[in-house]
Amino acid sequence: MAQSKANGQGGGLVPAAGGAVAIPTLLGRSAQRIPVGGRIRAGIKVLTRRAAESGQAREIYDAGVAQGKGFDAIERELAAALPDFKNPLTPKNVPYFTVRGEDFPNPELARQIMDLYAEDRGDGVQRLYRFPVVFPADAWQNVMPHELVTWTSSERRFWSEYSEDGQTRYCKTYEQPPAPGAGRRVVRIFGGRKVTLRAENNGLCDPESCAEYQGKKCNLSGRFIFFVPGIKSISAFELPTNSFYAMQAAIEKFQTIGFMRGGRISGFLDGQRTPFYISKRLVEVSRIDEEGRPTRVAQWLIELEAPVDPTALLRHDEDLDALELRAADAANVLQGHGGGTSTVQVVSEDGVIEVASPSPVVEQAGERGQRSSGASTASRPAAPAPARAEPARSAQPKRGEAPLAGRPAAADAGVEAKEVAWLFDAAAALGVDAESYERYATKRWGQGWKKAAGGRKRALEDLTPFQDDGAGFVEKVKGELEVWA
């Protein structure tokens, strides 16, 4: 259910999304909301059977539809001209969406949406049957807020809201403003009306025992919030719906896509700029009739489409890891380690020793700690072996030299060195010397594997299955280096 916080106040700093600090302000901390600049509707409204018998009602309705007025405005005109009709319009389920200028602060946006995505399916009328969308947040609760809500003619009266731990659903309402004293005006409420628990049912939202819900005055209400590609608007658009089936199906799609994209549903789905699509599908849904019997009826339900190859989504993280590895290689080249050999400074008891490394990205002593005693020296250049190696200093700029952009901070470099040292130690424990493991890892994940977090992650995942099978890991490394050389 939708979560909302009204009139949030309090001191102290709290972390916000993205690691930023939310600073208390005069207006407090309210739940983040995505600004909406227009509404696309899922259906239409038509005259009731009784209202359709009135020629005046048909004239007002037809004129309003032709002028692009919203159905709320048409209903107000009908109520003013024909006060005997309390509810002259009724919703009608149709296979297309309604886009009217009156539902947008800037009516030009409605025209642009229709110009880009409306189509004629053989009846000579341009209608919006399917359109692309991009969601602005990764949490589906933010892009599809929903709640149980009771509306009056002028305001929201009751609504559901979950507790902070998500375990209890409450029924909320507005507090009554303090009664004015003798000769005094009504007390002005700063920041809007205060929210409180409903007095009935101990403030809990229990539809089975709720008079409003049983009387069909309280219903599930939700909306999709999205951007439409090609429409230049900093505000998002919304598509209201009260269909449990449509929202439940959308949640499943969101969760599936999020699982394959590392939790992300925002933005385009892949590198080909593929968006989600919203359309409608005719399905049979079950419902309980007035006599309590289950029946099935056909309805056009909102459907969220993700027209993308799932394997492309699964490869997306691999592509990011490869990009990270290439970036690490580029950083090494920029830092002067991109030639046939690289120079690494090692601190030992004898001072600083310059050692040439055959690998463009190897900073052996700095990343391996005390592993030099277990490494093969067959392919190493002749140089004194350090007695005790400490973290390399080659990443430090020389005196008077400005630090290069892109070099890791000292803390990051320390974490990187520890992770790489652990990997080499684990390989040695399984029976693979440092030099062989260096060549094996570089061949498998590229020369920048140690610099990239993705490369180190893959190396760890490669080692984990062989914790109790050193011989198997030795054979795997040998096969990679010799058989498939």
GIHUTA-V411907 format. One record per residue. N is the residue number from 1. RES is the residue in one letter. PSI is psi in radians with two decimals (* if undefined). OMEGA is omega in radians with two decimals (NA if undefined). Layout:
# GIHUTA-V411907
N_RES_PSI_OMEGA + N_RES_PSI_OMEGA
This chain:
# GIHUTA-V411907
1_M_2.78_-3.07 + 2_A_2.45_3.10 + 3_Q_2.34_3.09 + 4_S_2.63_3.10 + 5_K_2.21_-3.12 + 6_A_2.43_3.03 + 7_N_0.70_3.13 + 8_G_2.32_-3.14 + 9_Q_2.98_3.08 + 10_G_2.86_-3.11 + 11_G_-3.14_3.13 + 12_G_2.80_3.13 + 13_L_2.39_3.12 + 14_V_2.52_3.11 + 15_P_2.42_3.10 + 16_A_-3.09_-3.14 + 17_A_2.44_3.11 + 18_G_0.09_3.09 + 19_G_-0.05_3.12 + 20_A_2.85_3.14 + 21_V_2.25_3.11 + 22_A_1.98_-3.08 + 23_I_2.29_3.11 + 24_P_2.46_3.11 + 25_T_3.09_3.13 + 26_L_-0.56_-3.11 + 27_L_0.06_3.06 + 28_G_-2.95_3.14 + 29_R_1.89_3.09 + 30_S_2.83_3.12 + 31_A_2.44_3.14 + 32_Q_2.32_3.13 + 33_R_2.48_3.11 + 34_I_2.11_-3.11 + 35_P_2.39_-3.09 + 36_V_2.31_-3.10 + 37_G_0.48_3.12 + 38_G_2.75_-3.07 + 39_R_2.19_2.99 + 40_I_2.29_-3.06 + 41_R_2.61_-3.04 + 42_A_-0.20_-3.11 + 43_G_-2.76_3.14 + 44_I_3.00_2.99 + 45_K_2.47_3.14 + 46_V_2.90_3.11 + 47_L_2.46_3.01 + 48_T_2.88_-3.11 + 49_R_-0.72_-3.14 + 50_R_-0.75_-3.13 + 51_A_-0.56_-3.12 + 52_A_-0.31_3.10 + 53_E_-0.21_3.13 + 54_S_2.14_3.11 + 55_G_-0.65_3.14 + 56_Q_-0.69_3.12 + 57_A_-0.74_3.13 + 58_R_-0.66_3.14 + 59_E_-0.78_3.13 + 60_I_-0.73_-3.11 + 61_Y_-0.85_-3.11 + 62_D_-0.70_3.14 + 63_A_-0.70_-3.13 + 64_G_-0.73_3.11 + 65_V_-0.73_-3.13 + 66_A_-0.55_-3.12 + 67_Q_-0.02_3.12 + 68_G_0.40_3.13 + 69_K_2.69_3.07 + 70_G_2.76_-3.10 + 71_F_-0.48_3.07 + 72_D_-0.73_3.12 + 73_A_-0.71_3.11 + 74_I_-0.69_-3.14 + 75_E_-0.63_3.10 + 76_R_-0.71_3.11 + 77_E_-0.70_3.12 + 78_L_-0.72_3.14 + 79_A_-0.62_3.13 + 80_A_-0.68_-3.10 + 81_A_-0.53_-3.09 + 82_L_1.37_-3.07 + 83_P_-0.29_3.13 + 84_D_-0.36_3.14 + 85_F_1.85_-3.11 + 86_K_-0.75_3.14 + 87_N_1.41_-3.03 + 88_P_-0.29_-3.12 + 89_L_2.62_3.10 + 90_T_2.51_-3.13 + 91_P_2.60_3.09 + 92_K_2.28_-3.13 + 93_N_2.11_-3.09 + 94_V_2.84_-3.08 + 95_P_0.11_-3.09 + 96_Y_2.99_3.14 + 97_F_2.76_-3.13 + 98_T_2.22_3.11 + 99_V_1.92_-3.10 + 100_R_2.48_-3.09 + 101_G_-0.54_-3.10 + 102_E_-0.34_3.13 + 103_D_0.13_-3.13 + 104_F_2.33_3.03 + 105_P_-0.61_3.05 + 106_N_1.71_-3.08 + 107_P_-0.36_-3.14 + 108_E_-0.53_3.13 + 109_L_-0.66_3.10 + 110_A_-0.74_3.13 + 111_R_-0.69_3.13 + 112_Q_-0.72_3.12 + 113_I_-0.78_-3.14 + 114_M_-0.70_3.14 + 115_D_-0.65_-3.08 + 116_L_-0.68_-2.91 + 117_Y_-0.09_3.10 + 118_A_2.68_-3.14 + 119_E_2.72_3.09 + 120_D_2.06_-3.12 + 121_R_0.64_2.99 + 122_G_-0.10_3.14 + 123_D_0.12_3.10 + 124_G_0.13_-3.11 + 125_V_2.28_3.08 + 126_Q_2.10_3.13 + 127_R_2.79_-3.12 + 128_L_1.81_-3.14 + 129_Y_-0.51_-3.04 + 130_R_2.38_-3.13 + 131_F_2.66_-3.11 + 132_P_2.62_3.10 + 133_V_2.68_3.04 + 134_V_2.23_-3.08 + 135_F_2.46_-3.01 + 136_P_-0.03_-3.12 + 137_A_2.83_-3.09 + 138_D_-0.36_3.10 + 139_A_2.13_-3.08 + 140_W_-0.44_3.10 + 141_Q_-0.44_3.13 + 142_N_-0.53_-3.10 + 143_V_-0.10_3.03 + 144_M_1.10_3.13 + 145_P_2.56_-3.13 + 146_H_2.80_-3.08 + 147_E_2.87_2.89 + 148_L_2.25_-3.00 + 149_V_2.53_3.06 + 150_T_2.19_-3.13 + 151_W_2.49_2.91 + 152_T_-3.04_3.13 + 153_S_-0.29_-3.04 + 154_S_-0.25_-3.06 + 155_E_2.98_3.00 + 156_R_2.15_-3.05 + 157_R_-0.92_3.10 + 158_F_2.58_3.07 + 159_W_2.71_-3.14 + 160_S_2.64_3.10 + 161_E_2.34_-3.11 + 162_Y_2.71_3.03 + 163_S_2.96_-3.08 + 164_E_-0.58_-3.13 + 165_D_-0.02_3.09 + 166_G_0.21_-3.06 + 167_Q_-0.48_-3.04 + 168_T_2.33_3.10 + 169_R_2.14_-3.11 + 170_Y_2.80_3.00 + 171_C_2.08_-3.05 + 172_K_2.72_3.06 + 173_T_3.09_3.13 + 174_Y_2.50_3.03 + 175_E_2.58_3.01 + 176_Q_2.33_3.12 + 177_P_2.60_3.13 + 178_P_2.42_3.13 + 179_A_2.41_3.14 + 180_P_2.56_3.08 + 181_G_3.12_-3.13 + 182_A_2.20_3.11 + 183_G_0.18_-3.12 + 184_R_2.71_3.09 + 185_R_2.93_3.05 + 186_V_2.42_-3.10 + 187_V_2.27_3.08 + 188_R_2.28_-3.11 + 189_I_2.08_3.13 + 190_F_2.31_3.07 + 191_G_0.18_3.13 + 192_G_3.01_-3.09 + 193_R_2.45_-3.14 + 194_K_2.61_-3.13 + 195_V_2.47_3.14 + 196_T_2.95_3.05 + 197_L_2.53_3.06 + 198_R_2.49_-3.06 + 199_A_-0.66_-3.09 + 200_E_2.59_3.03 + 201_N_0.54_3.11 + 202_N_0.45_3.10 + 203_G_0.08_-3.13 + 204_L_2.60_3.07 + 205_C_1.87_-3.14 + 206_D_1.63_-3.03 + 207_P_-0.62_-3.09 + 208_E_-0.47_-3.14 + 209_S_0.26_-3.09 + 210_C_2.15_-3.13 + 211_A_-0.66_-3.13 + 212_E_-0.75_-3.13 + 213_Y_-0.76_3.13 + 214_Q_-0.49_3.09 + 215_G_0.17_3.12 + 216_K_0.44_3.03 + 217_K_-0.38_3.08 + 218_C_2.22_-3.07 + 219_N_2.81_3.04 + 220_L_2.26_-3.13 + 221_S_2.25_3.13 + 222_G_3.12_3.12 + 223_R_2.54_2.99 + 224_F_2.42_3.11 + 225_I_2.22_-2.98 + 226_F_2.93_2.92 + 227_F_2.69_3.11 + 228_V_2.05_-3.14 + 229_P_2.38_3.13 + 230_G_-0.19_3.13 + 231_I_2.04_-3.06 + 232_K_1.68_3.13 + 233_S_2.23_3.12 + 234_I_-0.37_3.08 + 235_S_2.59_3.13 + 236_A_3.09_3.07 + 237_F_2.78_-3.13 + 238_E_2.65_3.09 + 239_L_1.76_-3.12 + 240_P_2.60_3.05 + 241_T_2.60_3.03 + 242_N_0.35_-3.11 + 243_S_2.02_3.08 + 244_F_-0.72_-3.11 + 245_Y_-0.75_-3.12 + 246_A_-0.74_-3.12 + 247_M_-0.67_3.13 + 248_Q_-0.73_3.11 + 249_A_-0.66_3.13 + 250_A_-0.68_3.12 + 251_I_-0.75_3.12 + 252_E_-0.70_3.10 + 253_K_-0.79_3.13 + 254_F_-0.80_-3.10 + 255_Q_-0.66_3.12 + 256_T_-0.85_3.13 + 257_I_-0.74_3.13 + 258_G_-0.67_3.12 + 259_F_-0.71_-3.10 + 260_M_-0.31_-3.11 + 261_R_0.41_3.10 + 262_G_0.59_3.11 + 263_G_-0.03_-3.07 + 264_R_2.32_2.94 + 265_I_-0.13_-3.12 + 266_S_2.82_3.09 + 267_G_-3.01_3.09 + 268_F_2.68_-2.99 + 269_L_-0.51_-3.10 + 270_D_-3.05_-3.13 + 271_G_-0.16_3.13 + 272_Q_0.19_-3.14 + 273_R_0.77_3.10 + 274_T_2.15_3.13 + 275_P_3.03_2.84 + 276_F_2.85_2.99 + 277_Y_2.53_3.04 + 278_I_2.24_3.14 + 279_S_-2.89_3.09 + 280_K_2.63_3.14 + 281_R_2.37_-3.14 + 282_L_2.06_-3.12 + 283_V_2.79_3.03 + 284_E_2.20_3.14 + 285_V_2.64_3.13 + 286_S_2.58_3.09 + 287_R_2.84_3.12 + 288_I_2.17_-3.11 + 289_D_-3.09_-3.06 + 290_E_-0.38_-3.14 + 291_E_0.14_3.08 + 292_G_0.19_-3.13 + 293_R_2.42_3.11 + 294_P_2.37_3.09 + 295_T_2.90_3.10 + 296_R_2.33_-3.14 + 297_V_2.65_3.11 + 298_A_2.30_3.13 + 299_Q_2.61_2.99 + 300_W_1.96_-3.11 + 301_L_2.56_3.05 + 302_I_2.31_3.13 + 303_E_2.32_3.08 + 304_L_2.10_-3.12 + 305_E_2.54_3.03 + 306_A_1.41_-3.04 + 307_P_1.25_-3.08 + 308_V_2.60_3.07 + 309_D_2.03_-3.11 + 310_P_-0.59_-3.14 + 311_T_-0.46_3.08 + 312_A_-0.63_3.10 + 313_L_-0.70_3.13 + 314_L_-0.53_3.11 + 315_R_-0.23_-3.02 + 316_H_-0.78_3.13 + 317_D_-0.62_3.10 + 318_E_-0.70_3.11 + 319_D_-0.66_3.12 + 320_L_-0.70_3.11 + 321_D_-0.74_3.12 + 322_A_-0.69_3.11 + 323_L_-0.69_3.13 + 324_E_-0.70_3.11 + 325_L_-0.75_3.12 + 326_R_-0.64_3.11 + 327_A_-0.68_3.11 + 328_A_-0.71_3.08 + 329_D_-0.78_3.14 + 330_A_-0.69_3.12 + 331_A_-0.67_3.11 + 332_N_-0.71_3.12 + 333_V_-0.77_-3.13 + 334_L_-0.50_-3.12 + 335_Q_0.10_3.06 + 336_G_0.27_-3.13 + 337_H_0.42_-3.01 + 338_G_0.08_-3.13 + 339_G_-2.85_3.13 + 340_G_-0.56_3.08 + 341_T_2.80_3.08 + 342_S_2.76_-3.10 + 343_T_2.29_-3.12 + 344_V_2.33_3.10 + 345_Q_2.23_-3.14 + 346_V_2.28_3.11 + 347_V_2.16_3.11 + 348_S_-3.01_3.12 + 349_E_-0.43_-3.10 + 350_D_0.02_-3.12 + 351_G_-2.70_-3.11 + 352_V_2.17_-3.12 + 353_I_2.28_3.07 + 354_E_2.12_-3.12 + 355_V_2.25_3.09 + 356_A_2.32_-3.12 + 357_S_2.40_-3.14 + 358_P_-0.25_-3.13 + 359_S_2.38_-3.11 + 360_P_-0.36_-3.05 + 361_V_0.18_-3.04 + 362_V_2.19_2.93 + 363_E_1.31_-2.82 + 364_Q_-0.93_-3.03 + 365_A_-0.63_-3.09 + 366_G_-0.42_-3.04 + 367_E_-0.21_-3.06 + 368_R_-0.15_-3.12 + 369_G_-2.11_-3.06 + 370_Q_0.51_-3.10 + 371_R_-0.10_-3.00 + 372_S_-0.48_-3.12 + 373_S_-0.43_-3.11 + 374_G_0.03_-3.05 + 375_A_2.64_3.06 + 376_S_2.46_-3.11 + 377_T_0.22_-3.06 + 378_A_-0.68_-3.06 + 379_S_0.15_-3.14 + 380_R_2.59_3.02 + 381_P_2.65_3.13 + 382_A_2.07_3.13 + 383_A_2.59_3.13 + 384_P_2.36_3.10 + 385_A_2.34_-3.14 + 386_P_2.48_3.12 + 387_A_-0.87_3.07 + 388_R_2.09_-3.12 + 389_A_2.42_3.06 + 390_E_3.00_-3.11 + 391_P_2.37_-3.07 + 392_A_2.64_3.11 + 393_R_0.16_-3.08 + 394_S_-0.38_-3.13 + 395_A_-0.16_3.14 + 396_Q_2.36_3.12 + 397_P_2.57_3.08 + 398_K_2.87_-3.13 + 399_R_2.25_3.14 + 400_G_-0.06_-3.12 + 401_E_2.27_3.12 + 402_A_2.43_3.13 + 403_P_2.43_-3.14 + 404_L_2.49_3.06 + 405_A_2.44_3.10 + 406_G_-0.22_3.09 + 407_R_2.45_-3.10 + 408_P_2.64_3.04 + 409_A_2.87_-3.09 + 410_A_-0.72_-3.13 + 411_A_-0.77_3.12 + 412_D_-0.72_3.14 + 413_A_-0.63_3.13 + 414_G_-0.75_3.11 + 415_V_-0.73_3.14 + 416_E_-0.80_-3.11 + 417_A_-0.70_3.14 + 418_K_-0.73_-3.13 + 419_E_-0.77_3.13 + 420_V_-0.72_3.12 + 421_A_-0.70_3.13 + 422_W_-0.72_-3.14 + 423_L_-0.78_3.12 + 424_F_-0.68_3.11 + 425_D_-0.71_3.14 + 426_A_-0.71_3.11 + 427_A_-0.72_3.13 + 428_A_-0.66_3.13 + 429_A_-0.48_3.12 + 430_L_-0.12_3.06 + 431_G_0.21_-3.14 + 432_V_2.12_-3.11 + 433_D_2.85_-3.02 + 434_A_-0.72_-3.10 + 435_E_-0.76_3.13 + 436_S_-0.72_-3.13 + 437_Y_-0.62_3.10 + 438_E_-0.83_-3.13 + 439_R_-0.67_3.13 + 440_Y_-0.86_-3.10 + 441_A_-0.69_3.14 + 442_T_-0.66_3.12 + 443_K_-0.64_-3.07 + 444_R_-0.75_-2.98 + 445_W_0.13_3.07 + 446_G_2.87_-3.03 + 447_Q_-0.33_-3.13 + 448_G_0.33_-3.00 + 449_W_-0.57_-3.11 + 450_K_-0.53_-3.12 + 451_K_-0.47_-3.06 + 452_A_2.31_3.11 + 453_A_-0.63_3.12 + 454_G_-0.64_3.12 + 455_G_-0.75_3.12 + 456_R_-0.62_3.12 + 457_K_-0.76_-3.14 + 458_R_-0.64_3.11 + 459_A_-0.70_3.10 + 460_L_-0.78_3.12 + 461_E_-0.51_3.13 + 462_D_-0.60_-3.10 + 463_L_-0.59_-2.98 + 464_T_-0.79_-3.10 + 465_P_-0.24_-3.07 + 466_F_0.41_-3.10 + 467_Q_-0.66_-3.11 + 468_D_0.35_-3.09 + 469_D_1.20_-3.12 + 470_G_-0.71_-3.13 + 471_A_-0.68_3.13 + 472_G_-0.68_3.13 + 473_F_-0.67_3.10 + 474_V_-0.78_3.13 + 475_E_-0.66_3.13 + 476_K_-0.79_3.13 + 477_V_-0.76_-3.14 + 478_K_-0.75_3.13 + 479_G_-0.68_3.14 + 480_E_-0.71_-3.06 + 481_L_-0.55_-3.02 + 482_E_-0.94_-3.08 + 483_V_-0.76_-3.08 + 484_W_0.46_3.14 + 485_A_*_NA
